[in-house]
Amino acid sequence: MRAIAVTGPERIADKQTPTLKEQGIDVVIGNWRGVYGAPGITPAQQKALIDAVVAGTKQKSWTDSLAGNDWIPALLTGDEFAKFVDAEHKRIEEQMKAVGLIN
């Protein structure tokens, strides 16, 4: 099996696979995950949750997974993550409307 495209904004280091954009397809797709706290948590609880997630990203098992899967690390927390999620939802909704999946 041979990869035909990379969906990210850049080629993966040491790989020959072109991006979709390089092939004339104006699309960048990323795969992200999030950890959410329950509504109404205190600032101290939010900080503890953020600290735990940040600590997890420093674990060898995580860094090995990044390297082994050619994943690009991207960590957003707090308000910065909330803004990203809002923008992603808006972007996806606009794309779904553009192709007629939703009104």
Buried (B, 14 or more C-beta within 10 A) or exposed (E): EEEEBBEBEEEBEEEEEEBBBEEEEEEEEEEEEEEEEEEEEEEEEEEEBBEEBEEEEEEEEBEEEEEEEEEEEEEEBEEEBEEBEEEEEEEEEEEEEEEEEEE
